[in-house]
Amino acid sequence: MTTLDLFPRPTPIPGAIGDWLAIFAGPFVAAIPEANRQAFATEVRETMARRLRRPAGRWTVDYGRLRFAAFKP
């Protein structure tokens, strides 16, 4: 490998964090018994709000980007 860069790229998301979680955490949430999913989602939203919800109410998720260049000999 020739280069590898990791840089943060905070990403504002449209709408509610619950929609984002449904898309990206769906397989993990599916492993939780259905009777417990709502409580789980509420706890995750409350925990994430401390770091990811801006004062105006907009959510910004932590996102990192890898950029690399590699060459096959």
Order of alpha helices (4+ residues) and beta strands (2+ residues): beta-beta-alpha-alpha-alpha-beta-beta
